[in-house]
Amino acid sequence: MKKADMTAGIIGMLFSAATFAATLGFKQFKNVPVGPEFFPRYLSVGLFICSAALFIQALRRADDGKASPTLRLKDAGMRRLLVGIGIIAVYAFLWDIAGFPVITPVAIFALIFLLGHRKYLLMAIFALGTTAVIFSVFKLLLAIDLPLGFLESLFY
């Protein structure tokens, strides 16, 4: 387990460093105190700190002799992980085609279903409500247009 934690810590630190470096190339806007680099930059710093903590804890821990867990498709958790990644990949692919207001509640509903919840009405209300709040914040507070996909012809 020690080697797996050390490996995960190193991968997390490398990924966060690459993400932080990518934010350095974001366009800077005049008279805008918080630009598009703000959120990903701070997320990458947080990931780096957590990954470094995992790595340091693994270094300090005595090797327990247990083998690191293996990645097997027979494991239900691994299958859920792969399905979740698939849902996110389809969401990213359909983002511009279907538009944020259409594809986001579907993706949220699917991810909640994947987690094992089966109260469908509550899941639908949460997915639609979350989408409405996010869309409103981006549109009204941040003045950022999210893609409307095929709905764009109805609004413009």
Secondary structure per residue as TSV (DSSP state, phi and psi in degrees):
chain	resnum	aa	ss	phi	psi
A	1	M	-	360.0	-30.5
A	2	K	H	-61.5	-44.6
A	3	K	H	-65.5	-38.3
A	4	A	H	-64.6	-41.6
A	5	D	H	-67.4	-39.4
A	6	M	H	-65.0	-42.2
A	7	T	H	-64.3	-45.0
A	8	A	H	-62.7	-38.8
A	9	G	H	-63.3	-43.5
A	10	I	H	-66.1	-45.0
A	11	I	H	-61.6	-42.9
A	12	G	H	-62.2	-42.2
A	13	M	H	-66.5	-40.6
A	14	L	H	-65.0	-43.9
A	15	F	H	-63.1	-43.1
A	16	S	H	-66.9	-37.1
A	17	A	H	-65.7	-40.9
A	18	A	H	-65.7	-40.0
A	19	T	H	-65.2	-43.8
A	20	F	H	-61.4	-43.5
A	21	A	H	-62.5	-36.4
A	22	A	H	-65.8	-31.5
A	23	T	H	-72.1	-18.1
A	24	L	T	-68.2	-20.7
A	25	G	T	-92.8	1.8
A	26	F	S	-68.4	147.5
A	27	K	-	-65.9	134.3
A	28	Q	-	-95.2	135.5
A	29	F	-	-107.8	139.9
A	30	K	T	-74.5	144.5
A	31	N	T	60.5	24.1
A	32	V	-	-121.6	107.4
A	33	P	S	-67.9	-32.3
A	34	V	S	-119.8	110.4
A	35	G	-	-97.2	-172.6
A	36	P	T	-68.5	-14.5
A	37	E	T	-81.8	-14.8
A	38	F	H	-56.6	-58.9
A	39	F	H	-66.4	-49.8
A	40	P	H	-64.8	-30.3
A	41	R	H	-67.3	-44.5
A	42	Y	H	-73.1	-31.2
A	43	L	H	-64.7	-40.8
A	44	S	H	-67.4	-35.3
A	45	V	H	-65.3	-43.8
A	46	G	H	-62.3	-41.7
A	47	L	H	-63.8	-40.2
A	48	F	H	-62.4	-44.2
A	49	I	H	-62.9	-45.9
A	50	C	H	-65.8	-40.0
A	51	S	H	-67.1	-39.6
A	52	A	H	-65.3	-40.4
A	53	A	H	-62.4	-42.4
A	54	L	H	-61.5	-43.9
A	55	F	H	-63.1	-45.0
A	56	I	H	-66.0	-41.5
A	57	Q	H	-61.7	-39.5
A	58	A	H	-66.3	-38.1
A	59	L	H	-63.9	-39.2
A	60	R	H	-76.7	-24.4
A	61	R	S	-77.3	140.4
A	62	A	-	-73.6	145.3
A	63	D	-	-68.3	121.3
A	64	D	-	-85.4	-3.0
A	65	G	-	80.6	-6.7
A	66	K	-	-76.0	143.1
A	67	A	-	-71.6	146.2
A	68	S	-	-66.4	146.7
A	69	P	-	-61.9	144.9
A	70	T	-	-101.5	157.7
A	71	L	-	-91.9	107.9
A	72	R	-	-127.2	138.0
A	73	L	T	-71.8	-13.0
A	74	K	T	-71.8	-20.8
A	75	D	S	-76.0	126.8
A	76	A	H	-62.3	-36.3
A	77	G	H	-64.4	-38.3
A	78	M	H	-66.5	-41.4
A	79	R	H	-64.0	-41.1
A	80	R	H	-63.2	-39.9
A	81	L	H	-60.0	-47.4
A	82	L	H	-65.3	-39.0
A	83	V	H	-65.2	-41.0
A	84	G	H	-61.5	-42.9
A	85	I	H	-63.2	-38.9
A	86	G	H	-62.8	-42.9
A	87	I	H	-60.4	-44.0
A	88	I	H	-66.7	-37.7
A	89	A	H	-65.0	-43.4
A	90	V	H	-64.0	-40.7
A	91	Y	H	-58.4	-46.9
A	92	A	H	-64.8	-38.6
A	93	F	H	-66.3	-39.5
A	94	L	H	-89.5	-0.8
A	95	W	H	-52.3	-51.2
A	96	D	H	-80.7	-30.7
A	97	I	H	-73.4	-55.5
A	98	A	H	-84.8	-30.4
A	99	G	-	94.5	153.3
A	100	F	H	-57.4	-47.6
A	101	P	H	-65.5	-21.3
A	102	V	H	-92.8	-49.1
A	103	I	H	-81.4	-27.9
A	104	T	H	-65.2	-48.9
A	105	P	H	-63.5	-32.5
A	106	V	H	-64.9	-44.2
A	107	A	H	-66.0	-43.7
A	108	I	H	-61.5	-45.8
A	109	F	H	-59.5	-45.0
A	110	A	H	-64.0	-40.5
A	111	L	H	-68.3	-38.4
A	112	I	H	-65.0	-41.6
A	113	F	H	-61.0	-41.0
A	114	L	H	-62.0	-31.9
A	115	L	T	-75.4	-8.7
A	116	G	T	106.6	2.2
A	117	H	-	-78.8	144.9
A	118	R	-	-133.8	19.2
A	119	K	-	-91.3	86.8
A	120	Y	H	-61.7	-41.2
A	121	L	H	-63.8	-45.9
A	122	L	H	-64.0	-39.1
A	123	M	H	-62.7	-43.6
A	124	A	H	-65.4	-42.9
A	125	I	H	-62.3	-44.2
A	126	F	H	-63.5	-45.0
A	127	A	H	-62.9	-45.6
A	128	L	H	-68.5	-42.0
A	129	G	H	-65.0	-43.7
A	130	T	H	-62.6	-42.5
A	131	T	H	-62.3	-43.6
A	132	A	H	-63.1	-42.6
A	133	V	H	-65.3	-46.9
A	134	I	H	-62.5	-45.1
A	135	F	H	-61.1	-42.9
A	136	S	H	-64.7	-43.2
A	137	V	I	-61.6	-45.9
A	138	F	I	-67.6	-42.1
A	139	K	I	-74.9	-48.5
A	140	L	I	-89.2	-43.8
A	141	L	I	-86.1	-43.0
A	142	L	S	-95.9	-11.5
A	143	A	-	56.3	41.7
A	144	I	-	-114.5	124.1
A	145	D	-	-82.4	127.7
A	146	L	-	-94.1	151.2
A	147	P	-	-64.0	135.0
A	148	L	-	-99.2	-8.8
A	149	G	G	61.4	-133.9
A	150	F	G	-70.6	-11.7
A	151	L	G	-78.3	-12.4
A	152	E	H	-59.0	-34.5
A	153	S	H	-66.2	-22.9
A	154	L	H	-77.8	-27.5
A	155	F	H	-104.1	-19.2
A	156	Y	-	-128.4	360.0
